Amino acid sequence: MASRLRSILLSTLVTASLSGPVSGAARPSAVPAPAPAAFPPFRALADRYTASRDGIRAAERMAAAHGHQWRAAMLRAMADPARQFLSFDGRDGGRAVEVFGDLSQAERIAVLVPGSDTNLDKYGLLRGGSMRLRQALGDRSAVIAWLGYATPSTVSADALTTGRAVQAAPDLRAFVRELRSAKPAARISVVCHSYGTVVCGQAAPGLDVTDIVLYGSPGVGVDNAAALHTRATIWAGRSTGDWVAGVPHLRLPFVGFGTDPVSPEFGAQVFAAGDGGHSDYLRPGVALENIARIVSGQADRA
């Protein structure tokens, strides 16, 4: 009976915590989109950006033809020649990988891995955070918004388990592997929010990165940082106004994500994250400043 009550409590609190400002929002209904074509390698960035833009325009035409005018307008904005997408897939809520900054010249690169309910219809929050982090990092840096997986809905069982993260981990590893091949001398960090920290936790053993930054995390699916089996430095931060602090840090057979990453038992390097809410980490403030310092290699100031 006690175990059942713990499971119910965990389910309720995780769902509430990860929903943030979009509490109660359902995953958007599928908008038809064509399958993406093959993309050129990273070393041919201009060609890759062009191929992704062509894919976005094809998705825009299909959305408009099926009466989804709001999505079509959003895709039209995404197809602006000034924007840089490494990949795009408009199906099943959408996947997109966008670059902010000059990737070809970047010496410091942050790969942002978002959490639940991030999709094309709610892409603005991820884009805004990416732009602010890029500004905080300054010259010779790039931020990559990696919406490279089908994020779970906050009001679904998927948001309470590692299932979606397990599916996403090989794709994140493959992306970072290709990025590392193209930028062997760059300092690369993965910066992971909410359910995205679960994805990074599952991918960690195969990520060739300098830092793994966890913020707003409900847990990453392991009991401690050592269990991530990575040479990267593990960082964890949580703001005082984040609901995720109320999540019971349990790992039951079918639900839960384990030890609190900001607890001493987990063993991460903890950084100050201010007093904002669950979706405020990349707004101007302490958390953004410290994440930028970590990505820049100035961790002693975080």
Backbone as JSON, one array per atom type, in Angstrom:
{
  "sequence": "MASRLRSILLSTLVTASLSGPVSGAARPSAVPAPAPAAFPPFRALADRYTASRDGIRAAERMAAAHGHQWRAAMLRAMADPARQFLSFDGRDGGRAVEVFGDLSQAERIAVLVPGSDTNLDKYGLLRGGSMRLRQALGDRSAVIAWLGYATPSTVSADALTTGRAVQAAPDLRAFVRELRSAKPAARISVVCHSYGTVVCGQAAPGLDVTDIVLYGSPGVGVDNAAALHTRATIWAGRSTGDWVAGVPHLRLPFVGFGTDPVSPEFGAQVFAAGDGGHSDYLRPGVALENIARIVSGQADRA",
  "N": [[0.83, -1.2, 0.0], [1.92, 1.24, 0.86], [3.89, 1.53, -1.09], [2.32, 1.84, -3.36], [1.06, 4.29, -2.8], [3.29, 5.97, -2.79], [4.0, 5.81, -5.48], [1.79, 7.02, -6.72], [1.97, 9.6, -5.65], [4.47, 10.38, -6.64], [3.96, 10.35, -9.41], [2.04, 12.4, -9.64], [3.43, 14.7, -8.71], [5.71, 14.84, -10.39], [4.53, 15.23, -12.91], [3.25, 17.71, -12.49], [5.48, 19.28, -11.92], [7.12, 19.19, -14.22], [5.55, 20.34, -16.12], [5.48, 23.12, -15.91], [4.95, 26.36, -17.22], [3.1, 25.48, -19.06], [1.13, 23.91, -18.07], [-1.23, 21.35, -18.22], [-1.4, 21.38, -20.94], [-1.9, 19.68, -23.94], [-0.2, 17.41, -26.13], [0.43, 18.77, -29.33], [-1.86, 18.29, -32.05], [-1.08, 16.08, -34.71], [0.49, 17.49, -37.52], [0.47, 17.21, -40.98], [3.5, 16.43, -42.69], [6.28, 16.27, -44.93], [8.6, 13.5, -45.28], [11.96, 14.01, -44.26], [14.72, 14.81, -46.44], [17.98, 13.36, -47.12], [20.73, 14.75, -45.31], [23.52, 16.91, -45.98], [26.97, 16.49, -44.83], [28.32, 17.85, -41.69], [30.58, 19.29, -42.3], [30.05, 20.57, -44.63], [28.58, 23.07, -44.19], [27.06, 25.24, -45.27], [25.66, 24.0, -47.36], [24.23, 22.2, -45.87], [22.59, 23.82, -44.3], [21.07, 24.92, -46.34], [19.74, 22.64, -47.36], [18.18, 21.93, -45.15], [16.56, 24.19, -44.97], [15.13, 23.94, -47.34], [13.65, 21.68, -46.67], [12.06, 22.68, -44.6], [10.52, 24.54, -46.0], [9.11, 22.83, -47.67], [7.59, 21.49, -45.78], [6.1, 23.63, -44.87], [4.49, 24.2, -47.12], [2.95, 21.86, -47.24], [1.61, 21.95, -44.79], [0.07, 24.26, -45.12], [-1.52, 23.46, -47.27], [-3.13, 21.6, -46.05], [-4.66, 23.11, -44.43], [-3.53, 24.11, -42.08], [-2.85, 26.87, -41.1], [-1.62, 28.43, -39.12], [0.63, 26.92, -38.33], [1.89, 26.86, -40.81], [2.59, 29.56, -41.13], [4.42, 29.86, -39.05], [6.4, 28.1, -39.9], [7.18, 29.39, -42.18], [8.51, 31.58, -41.12], [10.62, 30.23, -39.92], [12.0, 29.42, -42.14], [13.43, 31.57, -42.96], [16.21, 32.97, -44.6], [18.25, 33.9, -42.96], [18.34, 32.27, -40.79], [19.68, 29.23, -39.31], [19.57, 25.94, -39.78], [20.49, 22.71, -38.86], [19.17, 20.36, -39.21], [15.84, 19.18, -39.94], [12.57, 18.05, -39.27], [9.29, 17.82, -39.82], [7.33, 16.12, -38.89], [5.14, 14.42, -36.55], [4.82, 16.29, -34.33], [7.25, 17.53, -34.6], [10.76, 17.97, -35.19], [13.77, 19.72, -34.77], [16.93, 21.18, -35.39], [18.73, 23.82, -34.55], [21.15, 26.36, -35.2], [22.8, 28.89, -33.42], [24.8, 31.56, -33.87], [28.14, 31.51, -35.3], [28.95, 28.57, -36.37], [31.1, 27.49, -37.72], [33.3, 28.94, -36.89], [33.31, 28.69, -34.19], [34.61, 28.25, -30.92], [33.66, 27.48, -28.51], [30.96, 25.52, -27.73], [27.59, 25.01, -27.05], [25.2, 22.54, -26.59], [21.88, 22.52, -26.46], [19.49, 20.64, -24.75], [16.19, 20.1, -24.69], [13.22, 19.83, -22.54], [10.14, 18.11, -21.67], [7.16, 18.41, -23.69], [8.18, 20.14, -25.6], [8.04, 21.28, -28.8], [7.32, 21.96, -32.29], [5.22, 23.79, -32.17], [5.67, 25.03, -29.78], [8.14, 26.1, -29.87], [9.32, 28.54, -29.49], [10.17, 29.11, -26.83], [12.45, 27.5, -26.45], [14.05, 28.52, -28.5], [14.33, 31.22, -27.71], [15.75, 30.95, -25.26], [18.08, 29.8, -26.24], [19.12, 31.86, -27.83], [19.63, 33.81, -25.88], [21.57, 32.52, -24.31], [23.61, 32.24, -26.19], [24.24, 34.96, -26.57], [25.2, 35.54, -24.02], [27.5, 33.99, -23.99], [29.18, 35.14, -25.86], [31.62, 36.21, -28.36], [32.97, 33.93, -30.85], [31.57, 31.64, -30.2], [28.95, 29.17, -30.16], [25.56, 28.18, -30.03], [23.52, 25.37, -30.0], [20.32, 24.47, -30.57], [18.89, 21.61, -29.74], [16.38, 20.03, -30.66], [15.91, 17.2, -31.03], [14.46, 14.91, -30.64], [11.43, 13.05, -29.96], [9.69, 14.61, -27.73], [8.18, 13.88, -24.54], [4.69, 14.26, -23.68], [3.65, 16.4, -21.07], [1.56, 15.51, -19.58], [1.4, 12.75, -19.61], [2.09, 9.22, -19.3], [4.59, 8.78, -20.32], [6.19, 10.9, -19.52], [6.98, 10.22, -17.03], [8.77, 8.2, -16.97], [11.85, 6.63, -18.11], [11.63, 5.96, -20.75], [11.25, 7.48, -23.25], [13.63, 8.89, -23.18], [15.57, 6.88, -23.34], [15.12, 6.08, -25.96], [15.87, 8.42, -27.27], [18.56, 8.81, -26.67], [20.6, 7.45, -28.35], [20.45, 9.02, -30.68], [21.21, 11.56, -29.77], [23.84, 11.0, -28.99], [24.92, 10.3, -31.52], [24.64, 12.72, -32.87], [26.34, 14.46, -31.38], [28.71, 13.12, -31.81], [29.12, 13.5, -34.57], [29.29, 16.27, -34.57], [31.6, 16.61, -33.01], [33.47, 15.43, -34.68], [33.5, 17.27, -36.76], [34.32, 19.53, -35.42], [36.88, 19.22, -33.88], [38.59, 20.52, -32.06], [37.07, 22.11, -30.48], [35.47, 23.29, -27.46], [32.98, 21.49, -26.15], [29.78, 21.35, -24.73], [26.97, 19.77, -23.21], [23.82, 21.01, -22.44], [21.26, 20.67, -20.36], [17.8, 20.46, -19.81], [15.16, 19.85, -17.5], [13.09, 17.18, -18.49], [14.91, 16.75, -20.45], [17.3, 16.38, -19.09], [17.12, 13.76, -18.34], [17.36, 12.51, -20.78], [20.03, 13.27, -21.38], [21.29, 11.96, -19.3], [20.9, 9.28, -20.0], [22.33, 9.23, -22.37], [24.89, 9.87, -21.62], [27.22, 8.03, -21.22], [28.3, 7.78, -23.79], [28.99, 10.28, -24.73], [31.15, 12.61, -26.07], [32.07, 15.08, -24.56], [32.9, 18.11, -22.75], [31.56, 19.12, -20.51], [28.57, 18.28, -18.75], [25.64, 19.73, -18.2], [23.12, 19.99, -15.93], [19.92, 21.15, -15.33], [17.03, 22.19, -13.53], [16.23, 19.58, -13.01], [14.5, 16.45, -12.66], [15.86, 14.27, -11.86], [18.1, 11.81, -13.24], [17.9, 9.2, -13.86], [19.76, 7.55, -12.72], [21.65, 6.62, -9.75], [23.82, 8.13, -8.9], [26.43, 10.47, -9.85], [28.7, 9.1, -10.71], [27.67, 6.81, -11.82], [26.97, 7.56, -14.34], [29.08, 7.14, -16.0], [31.08, 8.71, -17.4], [33.66, 10.9, -18.63], [33.21, 13.54, -18.57], [32.66, 16.61, -16.76], [30.14, 16.77, -14.36], [27.51, 18.93, -13.84], [25.08, 20.51, -11.75], [22.13, 22.36, -11.22], [19.55, 24.13, -9.5], [16.86, 26.3, -9.31], [15.44, 28.3, -6.67], [12.76, 28.71, -6.97], [11.71, 26.63, -8.42], [9.41, 24.17, -9.19], [10.17, 21.55, -9.42], [11.66, 20.79, -7.32], [9.99, 19.63, -5.48], [9.57, 17.04, -6.24], [9.42, 13.6, -5.43], [12.38, 11.88, -5.01], [12.75, 9.11, -6.17], [13.34, 5.81, -7.44], [11.46, 3.69, -8.86], [10.17, 0.48, -10.03], [8.74, 1.1, -12.45], [8.59, 3.82, -12.72], [9.92, 7.11, -12.12], [13.07, 8.85, -11.4], [15.31, 8.66, -9.8], [18.1, 9.68, -7.66], [18.27, 13.01, -6.4], [19.77, 15.39, -8.42], [21.05, 17.7, -7.4], [21.73, 17.08, -4.85], [24.03, 16.23, -2.18], [24.53, 13.48, -2.18], [24.36, 12.68, -4.81], [26.59, 13.74, -6.14], [27.37, 15.65, -8.06], [28.85, 18.7, -9.42], [27.64, 21.47, -7.96], [25.89, 24.36, -8.98], [24.97, 27.79, -8.45], [21.64, 28.85, -9.06], [19.81, 30.88, -8.89], [16.54, 32.36, -8.27], [14.37, 31.8, -9.9], [11.62, 30.33, -11.82], [10.59, 27.07, -13.13], [10.92, 27.29, -15.89], [12.66, 29.36, -16.26], [15.44, 29.44, -16.34], [17.15, 30.17, -18.45], [16.61, 32.78, -18.78], [17.55, 36.27, -18.31], [19.81, 36.45, -15.62], [21.11, 34.88, -12.6], [21.32, 32.06, -13.05], [21.58, 31.79, -15.88], [23.96, 33.26, -16.26], [25.8, 31.67, -14.85], [25.64, 29.2, -16.17], [26.63, 29.98, -18.65], [29.25, 30.59, -17.88], [30.22, 28.07, -17.16], [30.08, 26.67, -19.63], [31.91, 28.19, -21.0], [34.28, 27.51, -19.83], [34.96, 28.73, -17.49], [34.49, 27.81, -14.92], [35.2, 28.17, -12.27], [34.09, 30.5, -11.52], [31.43, 30.09, -11.36]],
  "CA": [[0.0, 0.0, 0.0], [2.81, 2.39, 0.91], [4.53, 1.66, -2.39], [1.32, 2.38, -4.29], [0.89, 5.71, -2.5], [4.48, 6.67, -3.26], [3.93, 5.89, -6.94], [0.79, 8.02, -7.09], [2.53, 10.9, -5.32], [5.53, 10.67, -7.6], [3.34, 10.65, -10.7], [1.39, 13.7, -9.57], [4.4, 15.78, -8.57], [6.55, 14.95, -11.59], [3.73, 15.83, -13.97], [3.08, 19.12, -12.18], [6.76, 19.97, -11.97], [7.68, 19.29, -15.57], [4.66, 21.07, -17.0], [5.84, 24.53, -15.88], [3.93, 27.3, -17.61], [2.16, 24.92, -20.01], [0.39, 22.88, -17.35], [-2.5, 20.95, -18.8], [-1.36, 21.41, -22.39], [-1.73, 18.37, -24.58], [0.69, 17.43, -27.29], [-0.35, 19.27, -30.46], [-2.28, 17.27, -33.02], [-0.09, 15.93, -35.79], [0.32, 18.26, -38.76], [1.18, 16.47, -42.02], [4.77, 16.98, -43.17], [7.02, 15.27, -45.7], [9.81, 12.93, -44.69], [13.13, 14.81, -44.66], [15.74, 14.22, -47.32], [19.28, 13.18, -46.48], [21.42, 16.02, -45.11], [24.97, 16.88, -46.19], [27.72, 16.44, -43.57], [28.56, 19.12, -41.0], [31.68, 20.04, -42.91], [29.46, 21.38, -45.7], [27.53, 23.73, -43.43], [26.16, 26.03, -46.12], [24.78, 23.06, -48.06], [23.33, 21.59, -44.89], [21.59, 24.83, -43.98], [20.17, 25.04, -47.5], [18.9, 21.45, -47.42], [17.19, 22.03, -44.07], [15.6, 25.24, -45.35], [14.24, 23.35, -48.35], [12.73, 20.81, -45.97], [11.1, 23.52, -43.88], [9.58, 25.11, -46.98], [8.22, 21.75, -48.11], [6.63, 21.28, -44.69], [5.2, 24.79, -44.88], [3.51, 24.03, -48.2], [2.03, 20.79, -46.88], [0.77, 22.42, -43.69], [-0.9, 25.19, -45.69], [-2.45, 22.71, -48.11], [-4.06, 20.88, -45.17], [-5.42, 24.06, -43.63], [-2.87, 24.47, -40.83], [-2.25, 28.14, -41.47], [-0.74, 28.92, -38.06], [1.89, 26.19, -38.47], [2.53, 27.3, -42.04], [3.2, 30.87, -40.89], [5.58, 29.65, -38.2], [7.44, 27.48, -40.73], [7.66, 30.43, -43.09], [9.51, 32.35, -40.36], [11.79, 29.37, -39.72], [12.71, 29.3, -43.42], [14.18, 32.81, -43.22], [17.61, 32.64, -44.95], [19.18, 34.28, -41.9], [18.36, 31.23, -39.75], [20.58, 28.14, -39.66], [19.13, 24.66, -39.25], [21.28, 21.56, -39.26], [18.22, 19.34, -39.64], [14.44, 19.51, -39.69], [11.58, 17.03, -39.57], [8.04, 18.39, -39.35], [6.36, 15.09, -38.52], [4.95, 14.01, -35.15], [5.14, 17.38, -33.42], [8.39, 18.24, -35.16], [12.12, 17.96, -34.67], [14.56, 20.75, -35.44], [18.23, 21.46, -34.77], [19.06, 25.15, -35.05], [22.41, 26.92, -34.74], [22.86, 30.32, -33.13], [26.21, 31.89, -33.93], [28.91, 30.99, -36.44], [29.46, 27.27, -35.95], [32.39, 27.21, -38.36], [34.35, 29.64, -36.16], [33.07, 28.57, -32.75], [35.55, 27.53, -30.06], [32.85, 26.99, -27.4], [29.66, 25.13, -28.29], [26.62, 24.44, -26.11], [24.08, 21.83, -27.21], [20.75, 22.57, -25.53], [18.58, 19.51, -24.86], [15.0, 20.57, -23.97], [12.4, 18.87, -21.83], [8.84, 17.66, -22.16], [6.25, 19.33, -24.37], [8.85, 21.02, -26.54], [7.74, 20.86, -30.17], [7.33, 23.12, -33.18], [4.24, 24.78, -31.74], [6.16, 25.69, -28.57], [9.57, 26.2, -30.11], [9.81, 29.86, -29.13], [10.86, 29.12, -25.55], [13.78, 26.94, -26.69], [14.8, 29.47, -29.33], [14.68, 32.39, -26.91], [16.82, 30.58, -24.34], [19.31, 29.58, -27.02], [19.64, 33.17, -28.23], [20.19, 34.49, -24.71], [22.82, 31.86, -23.94], [24.6, 32.63, -27.19], [24.66, 36.32, -26.26], [26.01, 35.5, -22.79], [28.78, 33.34, -24.28], [30.0, 36.09, -26.59], [32.22, 35.87, -29.65], [33.59, 32.62, -31.08], [30.76, 30.62, -29.54], [27.71, 28.81, -30.85], [24.58, 27.4, -29.28], [22.7, 24.52, -30.88], [19.06, 24.02, -29.96], [18.74, 20.24, -30.22], [15.07, 19.38, -30.53], [16.22, 16.06, -31.88], [13.72, 13.72, -30.21], [10.0, 13.24, -29.7], [9.58, 14.86, -26.3], [6.91, 13.4, -24.01], [3.71, 15.21, -23.17], [3.77, 16.51, -19.62], [0.43, 14.84, -18.93], [1.38, 11.38, -20.09], [2.96, 8.3, -18.56], [5.95, 8.87, -20.87], [6.95, 11.91, -18.79], [7.32, 9.68, -15.72], [9.68, 7.07, -17.13], [13.02, 6.9, -18.97], [11.42, 5.36, -22.07], [11.57, 8.4, -24.36], [15.05, 9.23, -23.07], [16.31, 5.73, -23.87], [14.99, 6.15, -27.42], [16.55, 9.61, -27.79], [19.99, 8.82, -26.35], [21.49, 7.16, -29.48], [20.45, 10.15, -31.61], [22.04, 12.62, -29.2], [25.23, 10.56, -29.12], [25.33, 10.39, -32.92], [24.77, 14.14, -33.21], [27.56, 14.99, -30.76], [29.84, 12.47, -32.48], [29.32, 14.2, -35.84], [29.75, 17.61, -34.23], [32.99, 16.5, -32.57], [34.29, 15.15, -35.87], [33.63, 18.51, -37.52], [34.93, 20.56, -34.58], [37.66, 18.42, -32.93], [39.3, 21.33, -31.06], [36.11, 22.96, -29.75], [34.97, 22.9, -26.15], [31.56, 21.18, -26.36], [29.02, 21.01, -23.54], [25.52, 19.58, -23.36], [23.12, 21.79, -21.44], [20.07, 19.83, -20.39], [16.74, 20.99, -18.96], [13.96, 19.09, -17.18], [13.19, 15.81, -19.0], [16.14, 16.68, -21.24], [18.37, 15.84, -18.26], [16.99, 12.3, -18.39], [17.98, 12.16, -22.06], [21.48, 13.4, -21.25], [21.74, 10.9, -18.41], [20.95, 8.03, -20.75], [23.33, 9.34, -23.43], [26.18, 10.29, -21.06], [28.4, 7.18, -21.42], [28.87, 7.88, -25.13], [29.1, 11.68, -25.16], [32.49, 13.19, -26.01], [31.88, 16.49, -24.22], [33.66, 18.55, -21.58], [30.65, 19.32, -19.4], [27.15, 17.96, -18.84], [25.01, 20.67, -17.29], [21.75, 19.58, -15.63], [19.2, 22.18, -14.58], [15.6, 21.88, -13.44], [16.19, 18.14, -13.26], [13.8, 15.58, -11.73], [16.71, 13.09, -11.74], [18.57, 11.42, -14.57], [17.75, 7.76, -14.06], [20.82, 6.81, -12.02], [21.73, 6.98, -8.35], [24.88, 9.1, -8.63], [27.14, 10.93, -11.04], [29.64, 8.08, -11.16], [26.93, 5.83, -12.61], [26.84, 8.05, -15.71], [30.23, 6.57, -16.72], [31.56, 9.7, -18.35], [34.77, 11.72, -18.17], [32.75, 14.93, -18.5], [32.28, 17.13, -15.45], [28.68, 16.84, -14.22], [27.05, 20.1, -13.11], [23.65, 20.5, -11.48], [21.62, 23.57, -10.59], [18.09, 24.24, -9.4], [16.44, 27.57, -8.74], [14.61, 28.15, -5.47], [11.35, 28.78, -7.34], [11.39, 25.54, -9.34], [8.54, 23.14, -8.62], [10.76, 20.21, -9.5], [12.23, 20.48, -6.0], [9.03, 18.84, -4.72], [9.45, 15.67, -6.77], [10.09, 12.56, -4.63], [13.49, 11.34, -5.8], [12.7, 7.66, -6.05], [13.44, 5.08, -8.71], [10.66, 2.5, -8.71], [10.3, -0.36, -11.22], [8.17, 1.62, -13.69], [8.44, 5.28, -12.68], [10.88, 7.82, -11.29], [14.36, 9.13, -12.0], [16.44, 8.46, -8.89], [18.64, 10.67, -6.72], [18.24, 14.44, -6.74], [21.11, 15.76, -8.91], [21.72, 18.76, -6.62], [22.01, 16.58, -3.5], [25.41, 15.77, -2.0], [24.62, 12.06, -2.48], [24.52, 12.47, -6.25], [28.01, 13.95, -6.43], [27.64, 16.61, -9.13], [29.28, 20.03, -9.05], [26.4, 22.24, -7.88], [26.06, 25.79, -9.24], [23.84, 28.64, -8.05], [20.71, 29.02, -10.17], [18.88, 31.97, -8.66], [15.24, 32.12, -7.64], [13.33, 31.75, -10.91], [10.78, 29.14, -11.92], [11.09, 25.93, -13.88], [11.24, 27.65, -17.27], [13.32, 30.67, -16.23], [16.88, 29.32, -16.19], [17.88, 30.86, -19.52], [16.28, 34.2, -18.79], [18.64, 37.0, -17.67], [19.92, 36.21, -14.19], [22.23, 34.11, -12.06], [21.44, 30.75, -13.69], [22.13, 31.99, -17.23], [25.35, 33.68, -16.13], [26.64, 30.55, -14.41], [25.7, 28.2, -17.26], [27.56, 30.52, -19.64], [30.61, 30.45, -17.35], [30.6, 26.66, -17.26], [30.31, 26.35, -21.04], [33.1, 28.94, -21.44], [35.45, 27.03, -19.15], [35.24, 29.61, -16.35], [33.66, 27.19, -13.89], [35.56, 28.65, -10.94], [33.27, 31.69, -11.23], [30.01, 29.71, -11.37]],
  "C": [[0.87, 1.26, 0.0], [3.49, 2.63, -0.43], [3.58, 2.26, -3.41], [1.13, 3.88, -4.07], [2.09, 6.52, -2.97], [4.45, 6.84, -4.77], [2.94, 6.95, -7.39], [1.32, 9.42, -6.82], [3.6, 11.31, -6.3], [4.95, 11.09, -8.94], [2.75, 12.05, -10.71], [2.4, 14.83, -9.56], [5.29, 15.94, -9.79], [5.78, 15.63, -12.71], [3.55, 17.32, -13.73], [4.38, 19.88, -12.36], [7.25, 20.19, -13.38], [6.8, 20.09, -16.5], [4.99, 22.55, -17.04], [4.69, 25.39, -16.33], [2.92, 26.73, -18.58], [1.36, 23.8, -19.37], [-0.94, 22.61, -18.01], [-2.5, 20.93, -20.32], [-1.13, 20.02, -22.93], [-0.75, 18.51, -25.74], [-0.11, 17.87, -28.51], [-0.71, 18.14, -31.42], [-1.28, 17.26, -34.18], [-0.48, 16.76, -37.0], [1.09, 17.52, -39.84], [2.45, 17.19, -42.46], [5.49, 15.89, -43.93], [8.19, 14.7, -44.92], [11.01, 13.74, -45.15], [14.05, 14.06, -45.59], [17.03, 14.04, -46.53], [20.0, 14.53, -46.4], [22.9, 15.87, -45.41], [25.69, 16.84, -44.84], [27.94, 17.82, -42.98], [29.62, 19.95, -41.7], [31.21, 20.88, -44.1], [28.28, 22.15, -45.12], [26.55, 24.5, -44.31], [25.17, 25.13, -46.85], [23.78, 22.45, -47.08], [22.22, 22.58, -44.5], [20.58, 24.97, -45.11], [19.23, 23.84, -47.58], [17.82, 21.48, -46.34], [16.13, 23.07, -44.4], [14.63, 24.72, -46.41], [13.21, 22.43, -47.68], [11.67, 21.57, -45.2], [10.07, 24.1, -44.85], [8.62, 24.05, -47.51], [7.17, 21.46, -47.04], [5.63, 22.42, -44.61], [4.11, 24.62, -45.93], [2.49, 22.95, -47.84], [1.09, 21.21, -45.76], [-0.31, 23.36, -44.23], [-1.95, 24.46, -46.51], [-3.48, 21.95, -47.28], [-4.78, 21.81, -44.2], [-4.79, 24.47, -42.31], [-2.09, 25.77, -41.04], [-1.3, 28.68, -40.4], [0.62, 28.23, -38.15], [2.63, 26.65, -39.72], [3.23, 28.64, -41.85], [4.46, 30.74, -40.04], [6.74, 29.06, -39.02], [8.02, 28.49, -41.72], [8.74, 31.27, -42.4], [10.78, 31.52, -40.15], [12.63, 29.25, -40.99], [13.45, 30.57, -43.81], [15.64, 32.46, -43.51], [18.62, 33.01, -43.87], [19.28, 33.22, -40.81], [19.12, 30.0, -40.26], [20.11, 26.85, -38.98], [20.02, 23.55, -39.79], [20.39, 20.4, -39.71], [16.82, 19.79, -39.27], [13.58, 18.33, -40.1], [10.26, 17.5, -38.98], [7.02, 17.39, -38.86], [6.28, 14.9, -37.0], [5.36, 15.09, -34.16], [6.38, 18.16, -33.81], [9.69, 18.04, -34.42], [12.92, 18.98, -35.47], [15.85, 20.96, -34.67], [18.74, 22.76, -35.37], [20.34, 25.67, -34.4], [22.27, 28.42, -34.54], [24.33, 30.69, -32.99], [26.86, 31.25, -35.14], [29.57, 29.68, -36.02], [30.85, 27.0, -36.53], [33.56, 27.84, -37.6], [34.29, 29.42, -34.65], [34.15, 27.75, -32.05], [34.84, 26.94, -28.84], [31.45, 26.73, -27.94], [28.81, 24.52, -27.19], [25.5, 23.79, -26.91], [22.95, 21.79, -26.19], [19.8, 21.41, -25.8], [17.34, 19.85, -24.04], [14.2, 19.44, -23.34], [11.05, 18.62, -22.46], [8.04, 18.8, -22.78], [6.95, 20.39, -25.19], [8.62, 20.46, -27.94], [7.67, 22.11, -31.03], [6.35, 24.19, -32.74], [4.67, 25.54, -30.5], [7.67, 25.92, -28.67], [10.16, 27.52, -29.63], [10.58, 29.91, -27.83], [12.29, 28.59, -25.7], [14.63, 27.92, -27.49], [15.24, 30.68, -28.52], [15.81, 32.1, -25.94], [18.14, 30.39, -25.06], [19.95, 30.91, -27.42], [20.27, 33.9, -27.05], [21.49, 33.85, -24.25], [23.93, 32.22, -24.92], [25.12, 34.04, -26.91], [25.56, 36.34, -25.03], [27.39, 34.89, -23.04], [29.72, 34.25, -25.05], [30.59, 35.53, -27.87], [32.85, 34.48, -29.64], [32.91, 31.51, -30.28], [29.55, 30.32, -30.41], [26.84, 28.02, -29.89], [23.74, 26.64, -30.28], [21.48, 24.06, -30.1], [18.74, 22.66, -30.55], [17.35, 19.69, -29.85], [15.12, 18.17, -31.45], [15.5, 14.8, -31.49], [12.26, 14.07, -30.0], [9.82, 13.39, -28.2], [8.24, 14.34, -25.79], [5.97, 14.54, -23.67], [3.82, 15.24, -21.66], [2.65, 15.79, -18.89], [0.27, 13.43, -19.47], [2.29, 10.52, -19.23], [4.4, 8.39, -19.06], [6.82, 9.87, -20.1], [7.42, 11.41, -17.43], [8.33, 8.55, -15.77], [10.85, 7.48, -18.03], [12.81, 6.44, -20.41], [11.79, 6.27, -23.23], [13.06, 8.77, -24.36], [15.93, 8.11, -23.63], [16.27, 5.75, -25.39], [15.81, 7.3, -28.0], [18.07, 9.55, -27.65], [20.89, 8.49, -27.55], [21.56, 8.31, -30.49], [21.29, 11.3, -31.08], [23.51, 12.24, -29.29], [25.74, 10.72, -30.55], [25.52, 11.84, -33.34], [26.07, 14.71, -32.65], [28.8, 14.37, -31.42], [30.14, 13.18, -33.81], [29.83, 15.62, -35.6], [31.21, 17.59, -33.83], [33.92, 16.23, -33.75], [34.53, 16.41, -36.68], [34.38, 19.58, -36.76], [35.8, 19.88, -33.5], [38.32, 19.24, -31.83], [38.35, 22.15, -30.19], [35.8, 22.4, -28.37], [33.45, 22.72, -26.29], [30.93, 20.77, -25.03], [27.6, 20.68, -23.94], [24.85, 20.23, -22.17], [21.68, 21.31, -21.45], [19.04, 20.29, -19.37], [15.63, 19.97, -18.75], [14.06, 17.65, -17.68], [14.41, 15.65, -19.9], [17.32, 16.19, -20.43], [18.32, 14.32, -18.22], [17.61, 11.79, -19.69], [19.5, 12.2, -21.96], [22.05, 12.33, -20.33], [21.86, 9.57, -19.13], [22.06, 8.05, -21.8], [24.75, 9.5, -22.9], [27.35, 9.37, -21.35], [29.05, 7.3, -22.8], [29.05, 9.29, -25.62], [30.53, 12.19, -24.98], [32.36, 14.7, -25.81], [32.69, 16.82, -22.97], [32.78, 18.62, -20.35], [29.26, 18.83, -19.74], [26.46, 18.79, -17.76], [23.53, 20.3, -17.15], [21.07, 20.7, -14.85], [17.69, 21.92, -14.65], [15.34, 20.4, -13.57], [15.36, 17.38, -12.21], [14.64, 14.37, -11.32], [17.06, 12.62, -13.14], [18.51, 9.92, -14.8], [18.83, 6.92, -13.45], [20.93, 7.34, -10.59], [22.8, 8.02, -8.03], [25.63, 9.42, -9.92], [28.1, 9.88, -11.59], [28.96, 7.06, -12.06], [26.66, 6.31, -14.04], [28.01, 7.6, -16.59], [30.72, 7.51, -17.82], [32.75, 10.45, -17.74], [34.39, 13.19, -18.07], [32.49, 15.33, -17.06], [30.76, 17.28, -15.42], [28.34, 18.02, -13.32], [25.55, 19.99, -12.88], [23.25, 21.79, -10.79], [20.1, 23.54, -10.53], [17.75, 25.55, -8.71], [15.49, 27.33, -7.56], [13.11, 28.2, -5.79], [10.89, 27.66, -8.25], [10.57, 24.46, -8.64], [9.19, 21.76, -8.57], [11.42, 19.81, -8.18], [11.29, 19.6, -5.18], [8.86, 17.42, -5.21], [10.12, 14.67, -5.83], [11.17, 11.88, -5.48], [13.64, 9.86, -5.53], [12.94, 7.05, -7.41], [12.75, 3.74, -8.49], [10.71, 1.69, -10.01], [9.8, 0.29, -12.51], [8.08, 3.15, -13.73], [9.53, 5.88, -11.8], [12.26, 7.88, -11.88], [15.53, 9.11, -11.02], [16.86, 9.69, -8.12], [18.57, 12.09, -7.27], [19.63, 14.88, -7.2], [21.81, 16.86, -8.13], [22.03, 18.31, -5.2], [23.46, 16.15, -3.38], [25.58, 14.3, -2.38], [24.86, 11.8, -3.96], [25.97, 12.69, -6.69], [28.32, 14.85, -7.6], [28.26, 17.88, -8.55], [28.03, 20.93, -9.09], [26.69, 23.72, -8.12], [24.8, 26.55, -8.82], [22.96, 28.92, -9.26], [19.62, 30.05, -9.89], [17.55, 31.52, -8.08], [14.09, 32.05, -8.64], [12.52, 30.47, -10.87], [11.38, 28.1, -12.85], [11.53, 26.28, -15.3], [12.06, 28.93, -17.38], [14.85, 30.6, -16.26], [17.67, 30.1, -17.24], [17.34, 32.25, -19.77], [17.41, 34.95, -18.09], [18.66, 36.79, -16.16], [21.08, 35.31, -13.85], [22.42, 32.79, -12.8], [22.07, 30.87, -15.07], [23.6, 32.37, -17.17], [26.25, 32.51, -15.77], [26.73, 29.46, -15.46], [26.67, 28.68, -18.33], [29.0, 30.39, -19.17], [31.09, 29.02, -17.46], [30.94, 26.29, -18.69], [31.59, 27.01, -21.55], [34.38, 28.44, -20.79], [35.87, 27.9, -17.99], [34.46, 29.12, -15.14], [33.98, 27.69, -12.5], [34.74, 29.87, -10.54], [31.79, 31.36, -11.16], [29.53, 29.55, -9.94]]
}
